[in-house]
Amino acid sequence: MASFTVQFRSSETTTTIDCDGYAQEGTMLTFFLFGSECTTIDAWSLRVASYRIADVASVVRSCDRVVPEVPVLVAC
């Protein structure tokens, strides 16, 4: 499992989220834990946290173990 550090635009506040990946859902950036043996975001994935994309300045991934590359959707 990876962790993601989210930096917000409105302040110097950062939040660290332990999850497997994230994706854009409309105007929200949502972080997920994958379902059982799955390596992608699907219907069985558990939503951990969601933030408005307009409020997020950056997302940085850190990982304690080697995990195969998993594609994620990123808003530009």
N, C-alpha and C positions, 0 to 999 in steps of 0.2 A: 504494500500500500504506500502511496505517495502522500505528501502533504503539500498544500498550496498556500502561499502567503499572499493575501490580498491587500493592496495599498489603496486607500480611498482618496478621492480628489478633495473632499471637503476638509480634511484634517490630516494630521500626521499619523492617524490611527492605522494599524495593521491588524489583520486577523489571520490566524493560521488554521487551516481546515484539513483534517486527516480524511482523505477520500481517494478514489481511484481516477477520477477524471471530471471534466466539466464541459458544458456545451451551452450555446445560446438558445434560449427559448423565448422568442419574441423580443421583448425589451429587457429580459432578465438573463443573468449569467448564473446558471445552476450547477452545483457541484453534486456528484453522484458517487455512491458505492455500487460496484457492479454486482449483479446477481451471481449466485453460487459459483460455478466454474467458468463464467463468462468473462471475456476480455474486452467487451464493448458496452456502450450504453444501450440498453434495450428496455422493454416493458417491465422487466423484473428488477431493474436498477432502483436503488433507494435514493431519493432526493435528500441531501444532507443540509444544504443551504442555498439560498437564492439572493442575489443582489441586483439592483438596477444597473445596467451597463453604463449609464451616464454617470454613476457615482464611483465607478471603479477606475483607478488610474493605471494599475498594473497587477499582473498575476505572475508569481514566480513559483516554479515547481522545484521541490527538493525530494529526494528519494533515498531511503536507507539501503535498499537492495536493488539489484538489477532487474528491471521489468521490461518485457518486450514493448517496443514502441506501439502506442495505441493512438490512432488518429482522433483528434478532438476538433470540434468546430469552434472557431475564434472569430469574434466580431472585429471588424476593422474600422 
